[in-house]
Amino acid sequence: MKRIHVAAAVIRGTDGKILIARRADKQHQGGLWEFPGGKVEPGETVQAALTRELKEELGIEIVDARPLIKIKHDYPDKQVLLDVWEVSSFRGEPHGAEGQPLAWVSNKALVGYEFPAANTPIVAAARLPSEYLITPDGLDTPALLQGMQKAIASGIKLIQLRAPNMYDPKYRDVAVDAVGLCAGKAQLMLKGPLEWLGDFPAAGWHLTSEQLRKYASKGRPFPEERWLAASCHSAEELSLAEQMGVDFVTLSPVQPTQTHPDATPLGWEQARALIDGFSKPVYLLGGVGPAQREQAWENGAQGVAGIRAFWPKV
């Protein structure tokens, strides 16, 4: 069965809301919501297909767009490759030129709409930022919380509380403060035993690669409304992450790092190949920072994750 190549767009308005359209009842996956776009014709580039489809469907012209995520998905009756771009600026007033209902939806409200199964990772990618801050080790609690506060004030929206050398009760105490600090401003991801999950319902969970190996076969440990991520370093671990149903991963190390000087870097080419075989958002980690964000996008990643490159100078 030939895989159908589809160009799709996450169109973001100036207020940050995302434009979605409802599929006609007679279409494949009819009645569900979707991100606008359509088939890439033979010999056509993805950008050309997207430009054509958005003009036909919505009457708009793309001004600024970048790659967001690629997804391979197999339905019982067809196989698709969704080539998704984020459109951050356009000309014209979007309207349902083919009679399709449209809706402008906030990131948070997006999960309340029913999409085809292949769109689940697009919903995640649309809701996630392009930078993922990981807290540095070895700070005392006041310095850690002060740094997080500064990072949130500077616009960081996704934070992993990583403190590998902090003993458990102390980490839990800091986690309580961090949950309060992030409430309504940033998504906090915690690390630790899965037995703690019920104690921090507002937080997402970032699994170590060891936890991934241990628990992947048991599937997702909590409902879809809560973020689940994992640390991956190989195709095997990405496959386990897929099996477990995580929402996103970090893939590392891309380049040599001070944190893990003995780890062999993947390099950009191998990182790209691994991302290409994985249909969920990926943050590249290890020797990268804000300066490499566009390079990460070009290689298929959601964005970049890091410690030193993102931690504010206190």
SESESE-509860 format. One record per residue (C-alpha): residue number from 1; residue in three letters; x, y, z. Coordinates in pm, whole numbers, plus 50000, padded with zeros to 5 digits. Example, Ala and Ser with C-alpha at 12.3 -4.5 7.8 and 13.67 -1.06 7.14 Angstrom:
r num 1; residuo ALA; px 51230; py 49550; pz 50780
r num 2; residuo SER; px 51367; py 49894; pz 50714
***
This chain:
r num 1; residuo MET; px 50000; py 50000; pz 50000
r num 2; residuo LYS; px 50146; py 50335; pz 49896
r num 3; residuo ARG; px 50185; py 50591; pz 50174
r num 4; residuo ILE; px 49987; py 50909; pz 50097
r num 5; residuo HIS; px 50197; py 51223; pz 50148
r num 6; residuo VAL; px 49992; py 51500; pz 50310
r num 7; residuo ALA; px 50099; py 51858; pz 50386
r num 8; residuo ALA; px 49923; py 52003; pz 50692
r num 9; residuo ALA; px 49945; py 52334; pz 50876
r num 10; residuo VAL; px 49926; py 52442; pz 51237
r num 11; residuo ILE; px 49811; py 52800; pz 51169
r num 12; residuo ARG; px 49867; py 53033; pz 51462
r num 13; residuo GLY; px 49691; py 53368; pz 51495
r num 14; residuo THR; px 49847; py 53679; pz 51648
r num 15; residuo ASP; px 49674; py 53590; pz 51978
r num 16; residuo GLY; px 49841; py 53245; pz 51981
r num 17; residuo LYS; px 49519; py 53055; pz 51897
r num 18; residuo ILE; px 49528; py 52773; pz 51641
r num 19; residuo LEU; px 49295; py 52734; pz 51341
r num 20; residuo ILE; px 49128; py 52395; pz 51294
r num 21; residuo ALA; px 48864; py 52275; pz 51047
r num 22; residuo ARG; px 48596; py 52005; pz 51064
r num 23; residuo ARG; px 48607; py 51730; pz 50804
r num 24; residuo ALA; px 48293; py 51674; pz 50595
r num 25; residuo ASP; px 48091; py 51371; pz 50711
r num 26; residuo LYS; px 48144; py 51190; pz 50379
r num 27; residuo GLN; px 48526; py 51218; pz 50396
r num 28; residuo HIS; px 48767; py 50959; pz 50542
r num 29; residuo GLN; px 48752; py 51018; pz 50924
r num 30; residuo GLY; px 48451; py 51243; pz 50852
r num 31; residuo GLY; px 48308; py 51465; pz 51125
r num 32; residuo LEU; px 48642; py 51488; pz 51310
r num 33; residuo TRP; px 48851; py 51804; pz 51337
r num 34; residuo GLU; px 49179; py 51845; pz 51149
r num 35; residuo PHE; px 49467; py 52078; pz 51075
r num 36; residuo PRO; px 49413; py 52228; pz 50726
r num 37; residuo GLY; px 49609; py 52092; pz 50429
r num 38; residuo GLY; px 49593; py 51821; pz 50166
r num 39; residuo LYS; px 49779; py 51578; pz 49940
r num 40; residuo VAL; px 50120; py 51661; pz 49801
r num 41; residuo GLU; px 50097; py 51606; pz 49423
r num 42; residuo PRO; px 50373; py 51416; pz 49235
r num 43; residuo GLY; px 50671; py 51645; pz 49171
r num 44; residuo GLU; px 50537; py 51909; pz 49414
r num 45; residuo THR; px 50733; py 52034; pz 49719
r num 46; residuo VAL; px 50564; py 52032; pz 50060
r num 47; residuo GLN; px 50577; py 52413; pz 50074
r num 48; residuo ALA; px 50414; py 52441; pz 49730
r num 49; residuo ALA; px 50141; py 52191; pz 49830
r num 50; residuo LEU; px 50074; py 52380; pz 50154
r num 51; residuo THR; px 50059; py 52716; pz 49973
r num 52; residuo ARG; px 49813; py 52575; pz 49719
r num 53; residuo GLU; px 49593; py 52393; pz 49973
r num 54; residuo LEU; px 49564; py 52686; pz 50216
r num 55; residuo LYS; px 49470; py 52921; pz 49931
r num 56; residuo GLU; px 49204; py 52676; pz 49805
r num 57; residuo GLU; px 49066; py 52577; pz 50148
r num 58; residuo LEU; px 49097; py 52900; pz 50346
r num 59; residuo GLY; px 49174; py 53180; pz 50101
r num 60; residuo ILE; px 49499; py 53274; pz 50277
r num 61; residuo GLU; px 49857; py 53322; pz 50162
r num 62; residuo ILE; px 50149; py 53198; pz 50376
r num 63; residuo VAL; px 50400; py 53464; pz 50482
r num 64; residuo ASP; px 50605; py 53275; pz 50741
r num 65; residuo ALA; px 50619; py 52899; pz 50805
r num 66; residuo ARG; px 50861; py 52639; pz 50939
r num 67; residuo PRO; px 50869; py 52258; pz 50971
r num 68; residuo LEU; px 50697; py 52132; pz 51289
r num 69; residuo ILE; px 50671; py 51750; pz 51281
r num 70; residuo LYS; px 50649; py 51454; pz 51042
r num 71; residuo ILE; px 50422; py 51163; pz 51127
r num 72; residuo LYS; px 50386; py 50821; pz 50967
r num 73; residuo HIS; px 50056; py 50658; pz 51058
r num 74; residuo ASP; px 49887; py 50340; pz 50942
r num 75; residuo TYR; px 49506; py 50327; pz 50939
r num 76; residuo PRO; px 49340; py 49991; pz 50857
r num 77; residuo ASP; px 49251; py 50123; pz 50509
r num 78; residuo LYS; px 49537; py 50366; pz 50428
r num 79; residuo GLN; px 49888; py 50473; pz 50522
r num 80; residuo VAL; px 49975; py 50842; pz 50555
r num 81; residuo LEU; px 50282; py 51061; pz 50596
r num 82; residuo LEU; px 50178; py 51390; pz 50752
r num 83; residuo ASP; px 50429; py 51666; pz 50680
r num 84; residuo VAL; px 50327; py 51936; pz 50928
r num 85; residuo TRP; px 50440; py 52299; pz 50920
r num 86; residuo GLU; px 50366; py 52579; pz 51164
r num 87; residuo VAL; px 50234; py 52891; pz 50989
r num 88; residuo SER; px 50304; py 53190; pz 51213
r num 89; residuo SER; px 50201; py 53463; pz 50971
r num 90; residuo PHE; px 49972; py 53487; pz 50667
r num 91; residuo ARG; px 49782; py 53730; pz 50447
r num 92; residuo GLY; px 49403; py 53726; pz 50413
r num 93; residuo GLU; px 49112; py 53637; pz 50639
r num 94; residuo PRO; px 49070; py 53259; pz 50677
r num 95; residuo HIS; px 48725; py 53130; pz 50581
r num 96; residuo GLY; px 48587; py 52783; pz 50499
r num 97; residuo ALA; px 48610; py 52819; pz 50120
r num 98; residuo GLU; px 48480; py 52462; pz 50078
r num 99; residuo GLY; px 48199; py 52508; pz 50331
r num 100; residuo GLN; px 48394; py 52352; pz 50619
r num 101; residuo PRO; px 48334; py 52487; pz 50973
r num 102; residuo LEU; px 48643; py 52654; pz 51127
r num 103; residuo ALA; px 48741; py 52724; pz 51488
r num 104; residuo TRP; px 49019; py 52926; pz 51652
r num 105; residuo VAL; px 49125; py 52728; pz 51958
r num 106; residuo SER; px 49368; py 52794; pz 52244
r num 107; residuo ASN; px 49652; py 52547; pz 52313
r num 108; residuo LYS; px 49475; py 52430; pz 52627
r num 109; residuo ALA; px 49134; py 52382; pz 52458
r num 110; residuo LEU; px 49284; py 52184; pz 52167
r num 111; residuo VAL; px 49265; py 51858; pz 52364
r num 112; residuo GLY; px 48887; py 51894; pz 52392
r num 113; residuo TYR; px 48839; py 51843; pz 52014
r num 114; residuo GLU; px 48825; py 51504; pz 51845
r num 115; residuo PHE; px 49091; py 51451; pz 51577
r num 116; residuo PRO; px 49185; py 51149; pz 51362
r num 117; residuo ALA; px 49434; py 50920; pz 51544
r num 118; residuo ALA; px 49723; py 51031; pz 51319
r num 119; residuo ASN; px 49678; py 51388; pz 51449
r num 120; residuo THR; px 49748; py 51312; pz 51817
r num 121; residuo PRO; px 50121; py 51397; pz 51793
r num 122; residuo ILE; px 50035; py 51717; pz 51600
r num 123; residuo VAL; px 49812; py 51828; pz 51889
r num 124; residuo ALA; px 50107; py 51766; pz 52125
r num 125; residuo ALA; px 50354; py 51948; pz 51898
r num 126; residuo ALA; px 50116; py 52244; pz 51860
r num 127; residuo ARG; px 50084; py 52275; pz 52240
r num 128; residuo LEU; px 50455; py 52236; pz 52322
r num 129; residuo PRO; px 50707; py 52524; pz 52312
r num 130; residuo SER; px 51035; py 52505; pz 52119
r num 131; residuo GLU; px 51256; py 52525; pz 52431
r num 132; residuo TYR; px 51272; py 52285; pz 52727
r num 133; residuo LEU; px 51466; py 52400; pz 53034
r num 134; residuo ILE; px 51629; py 52137; pz 53256
r num 135; residuo THR; px 51738; py 52263; pz 53598
r num 136; residuo PRO; px 52109; py 52239; pz 53689
r num 137; residuo ASP; px 52235; py 52010; pz 53964
r num 138; residuo GLY; px 52408; py 52119; pz 54283
r num 139; residuo LEU; px 52205; py 52432; pz 54365
r num 140; residuo ASP; px 52047; py 52491; pz 54703
r num 141; residuo THR; px 51669; py 52524; pz 54714
r num 142; residuo PRO; px 51647; py 52907; pz 54717
r num 143; residuo ALA; px 51885; py 52938; pz 54417
r num 144; residuo LEU; px 51695; py 52667; pz 54229
r num 145; residuo LEU; px 51357; py 52833; pz 54283
r num 146; residuo GLN; px 51494; py 53182; pz 54210
r num 147; residuo GLY; px 51642; py 53059; pz 53881
r num 148; residuo MET; px 51312; py 52892; pz 53784
r num 149; residuo GLN; px 51123; py 53212; pz 53864
r num 150; residuo LYS; px 51360; py 53415; pz 53643
r num 151; residuo ALA; px 51334; py 53161; pz 53361
r num 152; residuo ILE; px 50951; py 53172; pz 53371
r num 153; residuo ALA; px 50960; py 53555; pz 53371
r num 154; residuo SER; px 51181; py 53541; pz 53059
r num 155; residuo GLY; px 50921; py 53328; pz 52875
r num 156; residuo ILE; px 51024; py 52965; pz 52941
r num 157; residuo LYS; px 50709; py 52750; pz 52926
r num 158; residuo LEU; px 50840; py 52395; pz 52990
r num 159; residuo ILE; px 51068; py 52305; pz 53283
r num 160; residuo GLN; px 51210; py 51975; pz 53405
r num 161; residuo LEU; px 51302; py 51971; pz 53775
r num 162; residuo ARG; px 51618; py 51759; pz 53759
r num 163; residuo ALA; px 51817; py 51716; pz 54079
r num 164; residuo PRO; px 51986; py 51373; pz 54062
r num 165; residuo ASN; px 52200; py 51426; pz 54374
r num 166; residuo MET; px 51919; py 51558; pz 54592
r num 167; residuo TYR; px 51784; py 51299; pz 54833
r num 168; residuo ASP; px 51418; py 51205; pz 54789
r num 169; residuo PRO; px 51242; py 51396; pz 55072
r num 170; residuo LYS; px 51427; py 51717; pz 54978
r num 171; residuo TYR; px 51338; py 51675; pz 54608
r num 172; residuo ARG; px 50973; py 51625; pz 54702
r num 173; residuo ASP; px 50977; py 51946; pz 54912
r num 174; residuo VAL; px 51130; py 52144; pz 54622
r num 175; residuo ALA; px 50876; py 51986; pz 54383
r num 176; residuo VAL; px 50588; py 52120; pz 54596
r num 177; residuo ASP; px 50733; py 52473; pz 54572
r num 178; residuo ALA; px 50806; py 52432; pz 54200
r num 179; residuo VAL; px 50445; py 52325; pz 54128
r num 180; residuo GLY; px 50324; py 52648; pz 54292
r num 181; residuo LEU; px 50581; py 52854; pz 54103
r num 182; residuo CYS; px 50480; py 52712; pz 53763
r num 183; residuo ALA; px 50100; py 52714; pz 53818
r num 184; residuo GLY; px 49930; py 52886; pz 53524
r num 185; residuo LYS; px 50263; py 53004; pz 53379
r num 186; residuo ALA; px 50471; py 52702; pz 53274
r num 187; residuo GLN; px 50440; py 52323; pz 53250
r num 188; residuo LEU; px 50648; py 52147; pz 53515
r num 189; residuo MET; px 50792; py 51801; pz 53447
r num 190; residuo LEU; px 50908; py 51602; pz 53752
r num 191; residuo LYS; px 51139; py 51301; pz 53778
r num 192; residuo GLY; px 51132; py 51020; pz 54030
r num 193; residuo PRO; px 50961; py 50693; pz 54124
r num 194; residuo LEU; px 50623; py 50633; pz 53960
r num 195; residuo GLU; px 50483; py 50578; pz 54311
r num 196; residuo TRP; px 50493; py 50957; pz 54349
r num 197; residuo LEU; px 50263; py 51021; pz 54053
r num 198; residuo GLY; px 49947; py 51063; pz 54260
r num 199; residuo ASP; px 50110; py 51322; pz 54488
r num 200; residuo PHE; px 50173; py 51579; pz 54211
r num 201; residuo PRO; px 49865; py 51574; pz 53983
r num 202; residuo ALA; px 49947; py 51912; pz 53822
r num 203; residuo ALA; px 50291; py 51801; pz 53706
r num 204; residuo GLY; px 50395; py 51599; pz 53404
r num 205; residuo TRP; px 50650; py 51318; pz 53439
r num 206; residuo HIS; px 50983; py 51275; pz 53263
r num 207; residuo LEU; px 51105; py 50915; pz 53268
r num 208; residuo THR; px 51470; py 50814; pz 53268
r num 209; residuo SER; px 51580; py 50567; pz 53000
r num 210; residuo GLU; px 51606; py 50305; pz 53280
r num 211; residuo GLN; px 51241; py 50364; pz 53377
r num 212; residuo LEU; px 51146; py 50346; pz 53010
r num 213; residuo ARG; px 51307; py 50002; pz 52978
r num 214; residuo LYS; px 51139; py 49885; pz 53297
r num 215; residuo TYR; px 50785; py 50014; pz 53239
r num 216; residuo ALA; px 50731; py 50050; pz 52860
r num 217; residuo SER; px 50554; py 49714; pz 52825
r num 218; residuo LYS; px 50299; py 49821; pz 53091
r num 219; residuo GLY; px 50187; py 50118; pz 52879
r num 220; residuo ARG; px 50103; py 50472; pz 52982
r num 221; residuo PRO; px 50089; py 50511; pz 53365
r num 222; residuo PHE; px 49831; py 50791; pz 53369
r num 223; residuo PRO; px 49562; py 50951; pz 53146
r num 224; residuo GLU; px 49633; py 51145; pz 52827
r num 225; residuo GLU; px 49555; py 51487; pz 52984
r num 226; residuo ARG; px 49886; py 51476; pz 53170
r num 227; residuo TRP; px 50223; py 51517; pz 52995
r num 228; residuo LEU; px 50450; py 51212; pz 52979
r num 229; residuo ALA; px 50806; py 51235; pz 52845
r num 230; residuo ALA; px 51117; py 51018; pz 52836
r num 231; residuo SER; px 51493; py 51046; pz 52789
r num 232; residuo CYS; px 51610; py 50856; pz 52479
r num 233; residuo HIS; px 51954; py 50792; pz 52330
r num 234; residuo SER; px 51891; py 50528; pz 52061
r num 235; residuo ALA; px 51640; py 50385; pz 51813
r num 236; residuo GLU; px 51559; py 50109; pz 52064
r num 237; residuo GLU; px 51467; py 50360; pz 52335
r num 238; residuo LEU; px 51258; py 50565; pz 52090
r num 239; residuo SER; px 51070; py 50245; pz 52006
r num 240; residuo LEU; px 51004; py 50184; pz 52377
r num 241; residuo ALA; px 50883; py 50544; pz 52413
r num 242; residuo GLU; px 50639; py 50485; pz 52125
r num 243; residuo GLN; px 50522; py 50162; pz 52290
r num 244; residuo MET; px 50463; py 50339; pz 52622
r num 245; residuo GLY; px 50262; py 50618; pz 52457
r num 246; residuo VAL; px 50474; py 50913; pz 52571
r num 247; residuo ASP; px 50387; py 51262; pz 52446
r num 248; residuo PHE; px 50744; py 51374; pz 52370
r num 249; residuo VAL; px 51108; py 51279; pz 52426
r num 250; residuo THR; px 51453; py 51427; pz 52463
r num 251; residuo LEU; px 51714; py 51275; pz 52232
r num 252; residuo SER; px 52075; py 51307; pz 52344
r num 253; residuo PRO; px 52359; py 51381; pz 52330
r num 254; residuo VAL; px 52367; py 51558; pz 51995
r num 255; residuo GLN; px 52710; py 51710; pz 52062
r num 256; residuo PRO; px 52972; py 51667; pz 52341
r num 257; residuo THR; px 52859; py 51798; pz 52681
r num 258; residuo GLN; px 53012; py 51886; pz 53017
r num 259; residuo THR; px 52736; py 51696; pz 53197
r num 260; residuo HIS; px 52811; py 51362; pz 53024
r num 261; residuo PRO; px 53167; py 51390; pz 52887
r num 262; residuo ASP; px 53197; py 51011; pz 52830
r num 263; residuo ALA; px 52882; py 50977; pz 52617
r num 264; residuo THR; px 52936; py 50937; pz 52242
r num 265; residuo PRO; px 52757; py 51222; pz 52060
r num 266; residuo LEU; px 52497; py 51127; pz 51797
r num 267; residuo GLY; px 52582; py 51417; pz 51567
r num 268; residuo TRP; px 52321; py 51604; pz 51362
r num 269; residuo GLU; px 52297; py 51347; pz 51082
r num 270; residuo GLN; px 52221; py 51052; pz 51311
r num 271; residuo ALA; px 51985; py 51263; pz 51521
r num 272; residuo ARG; px 51792; py 51351; pz 51205
r num 273; residuo ALA; px 51774; py 50984; pz 51098
r num 274; residuo LEU; px 51640; py 50882; pz 51442
r num 275; residuo ILE; px 51379; py 51161; pz 51441
r num 276; residuo ASP; px 51273; py 51058; pz 51090
r num 277; residuo GLY; px 51174; py 50713; pz 51219
r num 278; residuo PHE; px 50980; py 50848; pz 51520
r num 279; residuo SER; px 50635; py 51010; pz 51506
r num 280; residuo LYS; px 50627; py 51223; pz 51822
r num 281; residuo PRO; px 50780; py 51558; pz 51922
r num 282; residuo VAL; px 51155; py 51538; pz 51994
r num 283; residuo TYR; px 51371; py 51788; pz 52183
r num 284; residuo LEU; px 51740; py 51766; pz 52093
r num 285; residuo LEU; px 51966; py 51780; pz 52398
r num 286; residuo GLY; px 52340; py 51790; pz 52458
r num 287; residuo GLY; px 52566; py 52070; pz 52344
r num 288; residuo VAL; px 52276; py 52269; pz 52198
r num 289; residuo GLY; px 52101; py 52589; pz 52300
r num 290; residuo PRO; px 51877; py 52866; pz 52165
r num 291; residuo ALA; px 52130; py 52934; pz 51886
r num 292; residuo GLN; px 52068; py 52581; pz 51747
r num 293; residuo ARG; px 51687; py 52600; pz 51760
r num 294; residuo GLU; px 51638; py 52661; pz 51386
r num 295; residuo GLN; px 51889; py 52388; pz 51301
r num 296; residuo ALA; px 51689; py 52154; pz 51527
r num 297; residuo TRP; px 51366; py 52248; pz 51341
r num 298; residuo GLU; px 51534; py 52180; pz 51006
r num 299; residuo ASN; px 51632; py 51835; pz 51133
r num 300; residuo GLY; px 51273; py 51749; pz 51230
r num 301; residuo ALA; px 51287; py 51831; pz 51602
r num 302; residuo GLN; px 51031; py 52017; pz 51814
r num 303; residuo GLY; px 51315; py 52230; pz 51945
r num 304; residuo VAL; px 51606; py 52222; pz 52187
r num 305; residuo ALA; px 51646; py 52125; pz 52552
r num 306; residuo GLY; px 51930; py 52218; pz 52780
r num 307; residuo ILE; px 52066; py 52312; pz 53119
r num 308; residuo ARG; px 52345; py 52572; pz 53095
r num 309; residuo ALA; px 52226; py 52732; pz 52770
r num 310; residuo PHE; px 51882; py 52810; pz 52919
r num 311; residuo TRP; px 51952; py 52868; pz 53289
r num 312; residuo PRO; px 51932; py 53240; pz 53371
r num 313; residuo LYS; px 52240; py 53413; pz 53509
r num 314; residuo VAL; px 52145; py 53485; pz 53870
***
